[in-house]
Amino acid sequence: MNILGISAFYHDSAACLVRDGEIVAAAQEERFTRKKHDYRFPAKSIEYCLAEAGISPEELDIVAFYDKPLLKFDRLLETYVAYAPAGFRLFLMGLPLWLKQKLYTPRELDAGLSRRYKGRYVFLEHHESHAASAFLPSPFDEAAILTLDGVGEWATGSIAVGRGNQIQMLKELRFPHSLGLLYSAFTYFTGFKVNSGEYKLMGLAPYGEPVYADLIREKMLDLKPDGSFRMDMSYFAYTHQDVMTSRKFERLFGGPPRKAESPITQREMDLAASVQVVTEEIMLRIARHAHELTGLENLCLAGGVALNCVGNGRVLREGPFEQVWIQPAAGDAGGALGAALFVWHQLLENKREPRGRDAQKGSLLGPAYSNAEIRAFLERRGAVYRHYEHEDALCEAVAQLIAEENVVGHCAGRMEFGPRALGARSILGDARSRKMQATMNLKIKFRESFRPFAPAVLREDVAEFFEMRPNEDSPYMLLVAPVRESKRLAIESHGEKGLDKLKQVRSVVPAITHVDYSARVQTIDAERNPRFYKILQAFKRRTGSPVLINTSFNVRGEPIVNTPEDSYRCFMHTNMDALVLESFVLLKKDQPEAKEIDVDAYLAEFGLD
């Protein structure tokens, strides 16, 4: 049986194909259209999923959609009435898209599938899809489930329990009270884009002090011991205006929001630190309450807030659960996967047998490209390359390039599903290098200098470098852990504050050690990611270090690369030193086109995120 899951029309549209309970393919539309967070109908993702499964739309048995549009419209109407006439302009702004598209989702789905699908559509509630994406592919037979995001239909968070092939929703938090929207309000106020810049706010937090945390708790929130809360909506405007915060919010924090791209001040750093502390506190309280309700040892997480890997790390270290599994595509894209699996297991009552391993396949669920396709492309471009017959030799060569402080783009195997590059579409560098963080941020990624890089580490060495248990899994880069004391270096302090802390060398792997000694850890094992595992092993043999920088293969504002063509363009328009396309290695210095590239023109293709 072939089930297609779809998420669309808000942000991060995606599709997922499940066959007889197995995830065959999943991909986000932005990777094909090259438009970041693309919200449109995921036509290209669906086309890919069907091709990967070798079927046509006529051969689909069920199509599942990740939310209920009519319930969402109900929330829109009720919110407008509650704030009328204040929200009339916002209501009018959103109405055309509802009248043209969202209220007629079945019609849109019919058209998107070229009217060749004649089966039934199943609509799930938004947080039901998130919960399914968290539990059903997890390695657990039973688990508490926690979902937290901005908003679905009415729910902004939920606690559920998963047992076998069934999920039971237990409690929910409802709009407008939302942890995701609280975090987004501070994202907006500190000058970053909502639904895009939240991870920047998280990265900025360690530069500040949580001096506003008490103010947030006292003025904005009525926080209960179980983690539920009500927000004082007089500080927020997202219910009735096209901005997130009100004038009262501005008065509380001493002035208007920071303008995008203007200098970041101590206020923004302190605000980031403050809302991060409050967010972690709420996550911990809700997690403890979920444990009390279910009495289970395992926890599954999904929803956009589950991408807050600092909070996730605290839930794992300080929470009551023995094990935590987080859906790698925790945002709305993952709803497509959750919807399809929900239909197979819960509605059709098919058994689920986790066998202690997750069913996410390393989240490598997207397209791959053959050596023949790549060679043909490189020949067309007149690129100079070396082809490696044997993968071991290629991995040795890549490790040598990285050990010599070269920055290497790596495009091999199936593309990742979810916002993290996990080695298949990654830029790799030497984490021991003192200059690498600044080099990669400013000359390759062209992004803000304060943003940290994540480490990829051999799983067997994770406990040596980070405060994690021996062989502890973090394959999807969704947990933050401190760098071990034994790997830290005494820092020479001259009273540095704020972004000046960047200049201090804090550990033997300075390029991935954030200013608070934290790191967003990805563990690499041979089963999930054999090629990346070999590269790390080869690097360790050369240098004694099992740690590399792993950052997404893109520049600021650009979706992560998908095809060899995308990878080659990004390589040629940045200061990357080498590019790996499956079995081919290209060096920048050898490329005849290397001096003819207009970096500014390339960056202009992508809006700032």
N, C-alpha and C positions, 0 to 999 in steps of 0.2 A: 504493500500500500504506500502510495506517494502523497505526502502531506507538505504543502507549501505554507510557510509562515511569512507574514508580511508586517513590517512596521513602516508607517509613512505619514506624511502631511503635517509633521510638527518639526522635528529635527532628527538627523541621523537615520534616514530611511534605510531599510535593509530587507534582505530576503534570506530564507533558510529552507533547505529541502531535507525533509526527514523521510527515510524509506524503511518501513518495518521497524521503526524505533531507532534506527541508526542515523546520526547526523551525517548526511552526504556532502553538503556544501552550505556555506553561509558567507555572505559578503555585504558590505556597506556600499550604498550607491555612490558616495563621494569618491570612492577609489576609481570608479569608472568615468564619472563626469568631470572629475578634477575640481569640483566645487565643494569647499569644506562644509561639513554638516548638512549636506544636501537633504532637503525635506521632501522633495518631489517623489512621485510614484517611482518605486525602485525598478524601473523597466530593465535596466542593464544588469542589475543584480539577479533579477528573476531569470533573464536570458542565460546568464552564466550558470545559475543553479540547475536549470533544466538541462543545459548542455552537459554539465558535469554528471548528471544522473542519466543522460542519454534518453530523455523523454521529451514529449511535446506537451503543450498545455492540455490537450485532450486526455492525456494519460494521468493527469492529476486526479486524485480521489477526493481530497478535501483541501480547501484553502482557508487558513485561519488568520484573522486580523487581530492585532495586538491590543486594541482597545475598543470601546463602545462610543462611537461618535455622537450618538443622540444623547447619551448621559453627559458627555462633555458639553454639548450645546445647552443642556439643562443648567449646568453649572454657570455657563456664560450668561444665560438669561437671568438666573437668580442673582448673580453677582451684580449685574447691571441694575436690576430693580432695587437691590439693597443700597446701592450707592447713588441712584438716580437723583438729580440729573447729572451729578458730577462725572459719571463715567460715559456720558453719551458719545463723546468724540472717540474714545477707545473702542466702544461698542461698534460704532460706524466703521472704524478702521478694520475691524476683524470680520465684519459681516459679509463683504463680497466673497471672500474665500470660502466661508461657510455655505453661502447660497449657491456658489458655483461648483463647489467640489466636496467639502467635508460632509455635508448633510446627505450626499448621494454617493457614499462610499461604495456600495455594491455596484452602482453604475460605473464608477471610476475603476473598480477592480475588473469589471467585465471588459471595459475598454483597454485597460492595461494588459489584459491577457488576450487581446485581439479577438475577443468574443469566441474564443475557441474552447474555453472551459465552461462546461455545462453543469458542474456539480454544485454542492452547497457551500455557502460561506459560514464560517463560525466566528463569532465576535466574542472575545474575552474581555474581562475588565483589565485595565492597565496594570494594576498591581498583582493581579492573578498571573498575568504574563511574566512579570518580573519574578514573582515567587517561583513559577515553574522553571524559569531560566536558571534560577539559583539552585533549586533542589534536584530537579529531574536529571541533569547531567552530572550531579555531584557524586563523590565516591561513597556516600552514606546511605544505609538502609533507612535510617530515620534521623530527622534533624529538626531543630527549630529554624524558622526562616524569618529573616528580617529584610524588609524592603523600605528604602527611603529615597525620595527624589523631590523634584519641584512640585509637580501635581500630575495626576492622571485624569480620571473623570472628576471625582470628588476627593478621593484618597490622596494623601501626600506621604503616607507611610503605612506599613502594616506589619503585624506579627502573624505568622502562620506556622503550621506544623506539617511536616511531610513524613509520611510513613509508607514504605513500599512504593506503589504507583499512585498514591492519593495525596492530595494537598487539601488541608482544611484551613480556611482563613479564620483567624481568631479575633483580632482587634484591628482597628485602623485609626489613623489620625487624619483629620479632614481639613480641606481648604477653608480659609486662607492660611491656616496655621501649618507651616511647612518648614522643615529643617533645610531642605534644598533651596527654598526661596529666601530664607534668612541668609544663607551663605551667598546666594546670588545677589542679594541686596548689597552686601558688603563688597562683592566683586564689582558691581556697578559703581559703588561709591568711591572705590579706590582706583577707578579709571580703566577697568578691564571689561571685556565684552561678556555679557551674560550668556550662559550656555556654551562658553568657550574658554573664558579666562579663569574659571574657578581653580584650575590646577596651578595657575600662576599665583593666585592668592595664597594657596597652600605652600607654594615654594617660597613666597615672600615672608611667610609667618616667622621663620626662625631668626630673621634679622631684627625683629621687633620685640617689644615686651608687652605682655597682656594687660596693659594698664587700664584698658577699657572693659575688661571682662566683667567686673562687678557692675559697671554701668549698664551693660547689655542685660545682665541677669535682672537687675533691679528695675530698670525702666521699660525694657522691651518684652520681657518674658515672664509668664507665670509658670514656672517649671515645677512639675510634680516629681515625687520620688520615683515613679515608674517610668520617667522619661517623657511622658506626654506633656504638652505645654500649650498655652495660648499666647498669641502675640498681641501686643498693643498695636493695633493697626493704624493708630494715628501717626506712627513713625514710618509707615510704609505707604507706597502709592500704587503698587502693581495691580491692585484690584480695580482701579478706576482711571489710571493715567498710563502713558507709555514710558514712564520712568519707574524705577524700583523704590525710590526713597522720597520722603516728604521733606518739607521745610523744617519740620520739627526734628527730624533726623539730623539735618544739617546743623541746627542750633545745638543739638546735644554734642556733636563732635567738632564744633568750632569752625564751621564754614562749609562751602559748597563741595560737591564731589570733585575729585581730581579730574582734570581734563585728560583724555586719552593721549598718550605719548609725551605728556609733560613730565618733568623730573619727579621721581618718587621721593617723598619726604618721610621723616620719621613718623609722622602721623599715619601714613598709609601702612608702614611696617607694623606699627603698634596695633592698628585696627585689624590687620591680617592676623597677628598673633592672638589678639583677643577673641575674635570670632572663631578661630581655630580651637582655642581652649574650650570655649563654650560648646562648640560642635562635638568635640571629643567627649565632653562630659555628658551630653545628651545621648550620644551613641552608646556610651558605657551604661548609662541608666536603663536605656531601652533593652540593651542586650541582657542585662541582669534580670529585667522583668520578663523577657522572653524565656530565660532559663527557669525562672520561678513558675511560669505558666506551663511549661512543657516538661520540665525535669530531665531534659535530654542533654547529652554530652557534646553534641555537634551543632554547629551553627552554619547556615548558608546565608549569603548576603547578595543583594542586587539592588538596582536603582542607582541613579547618578551619584548619590552620596556615598555609595560603596566604592566609588573611584577615589575617595579620600583615603589614600593608603596610610596616612599618618594615623587617622582614627582607627582604621582596620588593625594596624599594628598594636594599638593600645587595647582594642577589644580582645585580640589574641593573647597578649601578655598579661593583661590585668582583669579580663573578664572571666566569667565562670565556666566558659566552654573549653573542652579539651582540644577540639579541633575546629578550624574555621575554613570554609571553602567559599570563594567569591567568584561569581560569574565574570569571566574576562571581559565580555561585552556587557558590562553592568548597566550602561545607559539604555536609551530607547532602542538602539539597534538590537540588543539582546532580546527585546520583546518578541521579535520575529521567531527566534529560536525557541523561546519559552512557549509561545502560542502553539507552534507545531508539535512540540513534545507533549504539551498538555492534552491536545486532542488525542494523540496516540495512546498515552498512558491513562489519563483520568477519564476522558469521555468514552474511549473505546475499550477501556479496562484491560489493556495489555500489560503483561507482567514487566517488572523492572528489576534487573539483576546487576547491581553496581559492581560487585566482586572486588570492592576495595580500591578501584581505580575510577577516575572520572571519565566521562564519555565525551569530553570536549576535544580529544585528539590533539592536545597541545594548542588548541584554538587555531591550528593551521588548516583552515577550512575554505580558503579562497583559491583563486586560479594559480596554476604553475605554468611554466613555459619551457619547451624542450630545447635541447642544445641545437637542434636543427633550425628551429625558429630564430634562436639568438644569433647563430652564425650568419644566417641570411640577413638579419637586420644589421649586424656589424659590417658585413661586406657592403651593404647598400650605403652605409654611412662612411665607408672608407676608414673605419677605425683600426687602430693597431692593437693587436691583442695576442695573448698567448693562451693556447688551449692545453688543458691538463687532462690526460687520459685517465689518471687515477686520482680519486678524491683525497687519499692520504697525502699525496704530493702537493695537491692544491692547498690543503689545510696547513701544511708545513710552510708553504710560501706565504700564505695570508698571515700566519702567526709571525713570520719573520718581518713582514712589512709593518705590522703593528708594533713589534718590539723596537723597530727603528723609528718610532714616533710618527709613522705615517697614519693618515686617517683613511679608513677603508669603507666604501659603500658595499653592502652585501645584499644581493637579491638572488635568492635561491629557494627552491621548493614552493610549497603552497603559501599564499599570502595569509597573514593573520586576520582573524575576525575579532574586532575590538579595537580600542584606541591605542593599545601598546604595541610597539614593534618588539617582537620576541626573538629576533635573529634572522627571520626570513626576509624582512625588508628593513634592515638596520644599518646604521653607521656605527662602526666599531673603532675604538681607540684604546691607548694604553692608560689604564687608570693610575699608574704610578707617576705619570708625567705631571710636572708642576705647571706646565704651560697649557695643558690640553683643554682644561675647562674654558679658559678665555678664548683659545684658538677655535674651538668647536662652536662656541656660542656666537662669536662675533664675525668669524670669517667663513664659517660653513653653514651654520643654521640661521645666521643673521637675525638673532633674537636677543631678548633682554639679557644683560650680562649676569643678573642675579640668579638665573635659573639653574638648578642643579642637574647633574647627570646621574643616571642610574647605573648600578653595577650588575653585570652578569657574572656569576661565580659558579664554579663546579659545585654541584650539590654536596659532594663529600667533603668539601672544604668550607661550607658555609659557616659552621660553628667556630672555625678558627678566626674568621675575619669579622663576623657579626654576632650580636647577642641573640642568637637563635639556637634551637636545639640541634644536636647532630643529625645531619641528613634531613633537616626540616624542609619540606617542599614550599617553594614560592615560585612556581613556574610561570605565573602570569604577571609578575611584577606588581602585585597589589598589596604588598606589605612593606611597611617601613620599619627598620630595626637600627639600633645604634651600632656604630663601629666598635669593636672590642677595645677595651682599655689597652690591651697589649699591642694593638696596632696604631695607637694614637701617639703623636709626637708632642713634646713640650713646645708651646707656641710662644713666640716672642711678641708680647703685647705692648703696644704703645697707646693703649686706650682707644683702640679702633671701635667705632660704632657703625651701625647700619651697614651699608654696602661695602664699606672699607674692610669689613671682616673677610671679604672674599680674598684679600691678598694674603691672608695667613694660611700657612701650610699646617694641616691638622693631623695628618695620618700618613702612613706609608702608601696609601692609595688616595692622594689628595683630590684627584679629579672627580671622585664620586662621593667624597665626604662633605656633607653640607655643613654650614656654619655651626649647627648644633650637634654635630657628629652623627647625624642620622644618614641613612641611605635607603633608597627604594630598591629592594633586593629582588633580583630574578635568579633563581637557581636553575642550573642547566644539567639535565640528565641525558643519558645515551638513548633512552627509549623514546622520549618525546621529541628530541631535537638532536639527532645523531651528528649531523654536519657541524653544528655549532659546538657540540661537545668535543668533537675532534680538534677544532680550532683552539678551544680553550686548553685542551690537554697539550697541544703542541706549544702554545704560548707559555704554559707552566713549565714545560721541559726546558725552554730556552731561558726563561727569566726567573723561575721559582715562584711566580705569582699566578694564581688561578683566577684573577679578577680582570675583567675588561669593562670599558665603558660601552654601554649599549643604548643608543638613542635612535629615535625614529628617522627613517630615511626620507627626509623632506626638508624644505626651508620653512621659515615662518609663514603661516597662512596657507601653506600648500597641503593638501591631503597627502598622506603617506603614499609613496610610489606603489604602483601595481605592476606595470609591464616593464620589460627591458627598456623600451623606449623612454618611459617616465624616468627610469633610473639613470639612463645615459644622459638625458637632458639635465637632470639635477646634478649629476657628477660634473658635467661640463660647465655648468653655470656657478659652481662654487669652488672653494679651494680644497676640495677633497683630493687626496693624492692617488688613490687607486679605486678601481671598481671591479667587483666580482659579479659576473652574471652566470649562474650555474657553474660550468666548468671553464669559463673564460675569465682571464684577468687582464685588465687594462690599466696602464700607468698613465697618469695625466701628462707627464713630460714627453711621452711618446706620441701624443695625439696631434695630428696635423691641424685640427680645428681649435686647439687649446687657446690660441692667442686672439681669436676672433669673437670671443663671447662677450655679450653685453649683460653684465650681472644685473644692472638696474632694470633693464627691460624684462628680464626673467622674473625678478621679484614683483614687478608691477602687474604681472599676470594674476597674482593672488592678493586678495584684500588682507589687510592686517587682521590678525586674530586677537 
